[in-house]
Amino acid sequence: MKKEILIYLCVFCISYSYSQDITDALRYSKDGIEGTARFRALSGAFGALGGDMSAVSINPAGSSVFNSSHFSLTLSNDNENNDIQYFNSFSSASNSRFDLNQIGGAFVFKNRNSESDWKKFTLGLVYNKIEDYEDGWYVRGTNPTNSIGNYFVDYANGLRLDEISAFPGESYTDAYIEIGNLYGYGNQQAFLGYESFVLEPEFNEDANTVYTSNITGGNYDQQYYYASNGFNGKFTINASAQYGENIYFGMNLNTHFINFERSTLIIENNDNEDSLIKEVGFENSLFTIGSGISMQFGSIFKIQQLRIGLTYDTPTWYSIQDETIQNIAATREEAGAEVTQIVNPDVLNIYPRYRLQTPGKFTGSLAYVFGNFGLISFDYSLKDYGNAKFRPTTDSYFVNQNIDISNQLGMASTFRIGGECKIKQLSLRGGYRFEESPYTNASIIGDLSGYSVGLGYGFSKFRIDLTFDEWQRDSNVQLYQIGLTDAAFVDSRNYNFTMSLNFTL
C-alpha cells in the first residue's frame, strides 16, 4: 500500500504540474484588437501612423507623433454570440459585458534648442487589455462511440491500484491530497474514476495496472457546459523621440497580467441495460494567474505623404500558476436500486509555478496621408506560434508538449487595413482585418475576419470617438485532451461598441 503521511491542510502544493497543453500556450500567445475607439475603428492598422495611445502598443515610436501631451480613456460594451454543434445537436449562447479596456497618457517634451536635430521626446504610460477571456456555452448531443469513462481509463491504465485508491476508512479528501502529493495529477484523475465505480480493475490487487470502464454500450447522451472569464492586460512604459522632421524612434517596456478562470461540467447518461454506470457528472474548475514582461522596438519614417513603420515585439516571458478543483458523481445500479457515488474531495490543488515563453512578432506598416482630408493605412504582421515554449525545457512533460506545439502550430500572418476621412471637425472611419489560423491544421481553429466602422468629433482640446466592430472565427473545441477527445464545433461572432474620450494639453 502507498506510504501513509500526515496532511494538515486541504489547500496544498503538489510536486507535479497540472497538465498544461497546447491550448494554454496558444491562449496566452494571442493578442486581440482592444484599445481606443479610433484604434479599433481602423481595425488596429496604426503601425505607421501613431498619434493614438493604443497605437503605441503596435509601434512605440507612435507617441512622438503627438504635438502636445495627450490622455485618453476607453469604455467598451463587448458582445459574444456562439453557435455550437455537437454530433446531432445545435445550440446558441450569448454574453455581454461593459469594460474599461484602455487608459493612458503621453507627455511630450519639446527640445528648445533649435539647432539640435532631436525635436522632441515623449514619455508615456498606458494600460491596454489585449485579450478578453469571457466566454460561455452549452451543448447536448448523442455520442455514438465515446464515453467520459474513457477519460479515466486512459489515465488509469499503467498505474498501480494502490496508487489510485483510498485506504480503508480514509476520507476522499485525505486520499486525494496524498495521491496528488506522491504521484501527481494523472493519479488523481484515476482516483476519481475508481472511487466513483466508473473504473473496474482487472484484478482487485494492489499491483493491478489494467482497467476497463463500467460504462458500456453506445449512444451516450452528453451535456457539456463551458464557462470562462478573465483577461490578459498589458501595462506599458513608453519612451520615444523625433529626429529631424521625418524620423521617429521608440521602445516599450511591458508588464503583462493574466487572470483566467474556466469551469467545465459534463453530464452523461446511458440507458444501456448492460452498463453498471447509468449517469456521470464530472466538474472541473481551473484558476490561473500570471505575470510577464516583454519589450517592443519601433520606428516610423516619413517620405512626404507616405509613412513607413517597422516594429519588433520580443517574446513575452510569463511566470504562471494554476489551481484546480474537481468532483465527480456517478449513479450505478446495485441490488435493483440506484446508488449515487459522490466523490468530492473539496480540495484546492495549488501547483508550482511554471514558465511560458510566447513567440515574438514582426510588423511592417504603410500609410498615406491625404493632407487634412484623411488617410489610409495598412499593417502586416508575422508571428510563428510554433516558437512558444513551456519552461524549463528539460522537464520531461514539457519536452513532449513543446514538440506538440512546434508540430501543430505554425507561422500566421495578420493583415489590417483602415481609413479615415475628415470633414471639418468630424472624422469618419472604417477598417478590415484578417488573421490566419495559428494551427497548421486550420480545422482546429479557423481564420479570423472582421470589420469596423466609427466616427469622431473634435473640439479644441477634446475629442470623442465611437466605434462598432465585429469579427468571426470557427473552432473545434475538444471536450478533454485525453480519452473523450471529441470536439464541439463553435462558430464565434463578436461585436463591440467602444467609446473613447481624448484630452490634449
DAPECOR-V79641 format. One record per residue. N is the residue number from 1. RES is the residue in one small letter. SS is DSSP state (H for helix, E for strand, C for the rest). PHI is phi as a letter, one per 20 degrees, with the letter a starting at -180 (* if undefined). Layout:
# DAPECOR-V79641
n: (N	N)
res: (RES	RES)
ss: (SS	SS)
phi: (PHI	PHI)
This chain:
# DAPECOR-V79641
n: (1	2	3	4	5	6	7	8	9	10	11	12	13	14	15	16	17	18	19	20	21	22	23	24	25	26	27	28	29	30	31	32	33	34	35	36	37	38	39	40	41	42	43	44	45	46	47	48	49	50	51	52	53	54	55	56	57	58	59	60	61	62	63	64	65	66	67	68	69	70	71	72	73	74	75	76	77	78	79	80	81	82	83	84	85	86	87	88	89	90	91	92	93	94	95	96	97	98	99	100	101	102	103	104	105	106	107	108	109	110	111	112	113	114	115	116	117	118	119	120	121	122	123	124	125	126	127	128	129	130	131	132	133	134	135	136	137	138	139	140	141	142	143	144	145	146	147	148	149	150	151	152	153	154	155	156	157	158	159	160	161	162	163	164	165	166	167	168	169	170	171	172	173	174	175	176	177	178	179	180	181	182	183	184	185	186	187	188	189	190	191	192	193	194	195	196	197	198	199	200	201	202	203	204	205	206	207	208	209	210	211	212	213	214	215	216	217	218	219	220	221	222	223	224	225	226	227	228	229	230	231	232	233	234	235	236	237	238	239	240	241	242	243	244	245	246	247	248	249	250	251	252	253	254	255	256	257	258	259	260	261	262	263	264	265	266	267	268	269	270	271	272	273	274	275	276	277	278	279	280	281	282	283	284	285	286	287	288	289	290	291	292	293	294	295	296	297	298	299	300	301	302	303	304	305	306	307	308	309	310	311	312	313	314	315	316	317	318	319	320	321	322	323	324	325	326	327	328	329	330	331	332	333	334	335	336	337	338	339	340	341	342	343	344	345	346	347	348	349	350	351	352	353	354	355	356	357	358	359	360	361	362	363	364	365	366	367	368	369	370	371	372	373	374	375	376	377	378	379	380	381	382	383	384	385	386	387	388	389	390	391	392	393	394	395	396	397	398	399	400	401	402	403	404	405	406	407	408	409	410	411	412	413	414	415	416	417	418	419	420	421	422	423	424	425	426	427	428	429	430	431	432	433	434	435	436	437	438	439	440	441	442	443	444	445	446	447	448	449	450	451	452	453	454	455	456	457	458	459	460	461	462	463	464	465	466	467	468	469	470	471	472	473	474	475	476	477	478	479	480	481	482	483	484	485	486	487	488	489	490	491	492	493	494	495	496	497	498	499	500	501	502	503	504	505)
res: (m	k	k	e	i	l	i	y	l	c	v	f	c	i	s	y	s	y	s	q	d	i	t	d	a	l	r	y	s	k	d	g	i	e	g	t	a	r	f	r	a	l	s	g	a	f	g	a	l	g	g	d	m	s	a	v	s	i	n	p	a	g	s	s	v	f	n	s	s	h	f	s	l	t	l	s	n	d	n	e	n	n	d	i	q	y	f	n	s	f	s	s	a	s	n	s	r	f	d	l	n	q	i	g	g	a	f	v	f	k	n	r	n	s	e	s	d	w	k	k	f	t	l	g	l	v	y	n	k	i	e	d	y	e	d	g	w	y	v	r	g	t	n	p	t	n	s	i	g	n	y	f	v	d	y	a	n	g	l	r	l	d	e	i	s	a	f	p	g	e	s	y	t	d	a	y	i	e	i	g	n	l	y	g	y	g	n	q	q	a	f	l	g	y	e	s	f	v	l	e	p	e	f	n	e	d	a	n	t	v	y	t	s	n	i	t	g	g	n	y	d	q	q	y	y	y	a	s	n	g	f	n	g	k	f	t	i	n	a	s	a	q	y	g	e	n	i	y	f	g	m	n	l	n	t	h	f	i	n	f	e	r	s	t	l	i	i	e	n	n	d	n	e	d	s	l	i	k	e	v	g	f	e	n	s	l	f	t	i	g	s	g	i	s	m	q	f	g	s	i	f	k	i	q	q	l	r	i	g	l	t	y	d	t	p	t	w	y	s	i	q	d	e	t	i	q	n	i	a	a	t	r	e	e	a	g	a	e	v	t	q	i	v	n	p	d	v	l	n	i	y	p	r	y	r	l	q	t	p	g	k	f	t	g	s	l	a	y	v	f	g	n	f	g	l	i	s	f	d	y	s	l	k	d	y	g	n	a	k	f	r	p	t	t	d	s	y	f	v	n	q	n	i	d	i	s	n	q	l	g	m	a	s	t	f	r	i	g	g	e	c	k	i	k	q	l	s	l	r	g	g	y	r	f	e	e	s	p	y	t	n	a	s	i	i	g	d	l	s	g	y	s	v	g	l	g	y	g	f	s	k	f	r	i	d	l	t	f	d	e	w	q	r	d	s	n	v	q	l	y	q	i	g	l	t	d	a	a	f	v	d	s	r	n	y	n	f	t	m	s	l	n	f	t	l)
ss: (C	C	C	C	C	C	C	C	C	C	C	E	E	E	C	C	C	C	C	C	C	H	H	H	H	H	H	C	C	C	C	C	C	C	C	C	H	H	H	H	H	C	C	C	C	C	C	C	C	C	C	C	C	C	H	H	H	C	C	H	H	H	H	H	H	C	C	C	C	E	E	E	E	E	E	E	E	E	E	E	E	E	E	E	E	E	C	C	E	E	E	E	E	E	E	E	E	E	E	E	E	E	E	E	E	E	E	E	E	E	C	C	C	C	C	C	C	E	E	E	E	E	E	E	E	E	E	E	E	E	E	E	C	C	E	E	E	E	E	E	E	E	E	C	C	C	C	C	H	H	H	H	H	H	H	H	C	C	C	C	H	H	H	C	C	C	C	C	C	C	C	H	H	H	H	H	H	H	H	H	H	H	C	C	H	H	H	H	H	H	H	H	H	H	H	C	C	C	E	E	E	C	C	C	C	C	C	C	C	C	E	E	E	C	C	C	C	C	C	E	E	E	E	E	E	E	E	E	E	E	E	E	E	E	E	E	E	E	E	E	E	E	E	C	C	C	E	E	E	E	E	E	E	E	E	E	E	E	E	E	E	E	E	E	E	E	E	E	E	C	C	C	C	C	C	C	E	E	E	E	E	E	E	E	E	E	E	E	E	E	E	E	E	E	E	E	E	E	E	E	E	E	E	C	C	E	E	E	E	E	E	E	E	C	C	C	E	E	E	E	E	E	E	E	E	E	E	E	E	E	E	E	E	E	C	C	E	E	E	E	E	E	E	C	C	C	C	C	E	E	E	C	C	E	E	E	E	C	C	C	E	E	E	E	E	E	E	E	E	C	C	C	C	E	E	E	E	E	E	E	E	E	E	E	H	H	H	C	E	E	E	C	C	C	C	H	H	H	H	H	H	H	H	H	H	H	H	H	E	C	E	E	E	E	E	E	E	E	E	E	E	E	E	C	C	E	E	E	E	E	E	E	E	E	E	C	C	C	E	C	C	C	C	C	E	C	C	E	E	E	E	E	E	E	E	E	E	E	C	C	C	E	E	E	E	E	E	E	E	E	E	E	E	E	E	E	E	E	C	C	C	C	C	C	C	C	E	E	E	E	E	E	E	E	E	E	E	E	E	E	E	E	E	E	C)
phi: (*	f	f	e	c	e	d	d	c	e	e	b	d	d	e	c	f	f	f	f	b	f	f	f	f	f	g	e	e	e	c	d	e	d	p	f	f	f	f	f	f	e	l	m	e	c	f	d	d	m	m	b	f	e	f	f	f	e	c	f	f	f	f	f	f	g	e	b	g	b	c	b	b	c	d	b	d	d	c	c	c	d	d	c	c	c	l	e	d	c	b	c	b	b	c	b	b	d	b	e	d	a	b	r	b	c	d	e	d	e	e	e	e	f	e	e	f	e	e	a	c	c	d	c	c	b	d	c	e	d	b	d	d	f	a	a	a	b	b	c	b	d	e	f	c	d	d	f	g	f	g	f	f	f	f	f	g	n	d	f	f	f	d	c	c	e	f	g	n	e	f	g	f	f	f	f	f	f	f	f	f	e	c	o	f	g	f	f	f	f	g	f	f	f	f	e	m	f	e	c	f	f	c	e	c	g	e	g	c	d	c	c	e	e	d	c	o	a	l	e	e	c	d	c	d	c	b	b	b	p	a	d	d	c	d	d	d	d	c	b	b	d	d	m	e	c	c	c	c	a	b	c	d	d	d	d	c	d	c	c	c	b	c	c	b	d	c	d	d	b	e	f	f	e	e	f	e	d	b	c	c	c	c	c	c	c	c	c	c	a	b	b	c	b	c	c	c	b	b	c	c	d	c	l	e	e	c	c	c	c	b	c	d	f	g	d	d	d	d	c	c	d	c	c	c	b	b	b	c	c	d	c	e	b	l	m	c	e	c	d	e	d	d	c	f	l	c	e	e	d	e	f	f	c	d	c	d	e	f	f	b	d	c	d	c	c	b	c	d	e	l	e	e	q	a	c	c	b	c	c	c	c	c	e	f	f	e	f	b	e	c	f	f	e	f	f	f	f	g	f	f	f	f	f	f	f	e	e	d	b	f	c	e	c	d	c	c	b	b	b	c	d	c	l	e	e	c	d	c	a	a	b	b	b	c	f	f	f	e	f	d	f	f	f	c	e	f	d	c	b	c	b	c	a	b	b	c	d	d	f	c	b	c	d	c	c	b	d	c	b	b	c	b	d	b	d	d	f	f	b	e	b	m	e	e	f	d	e	e	c	e	e	c	d	c	c	d	c	c	c	d	c	c	c	e)
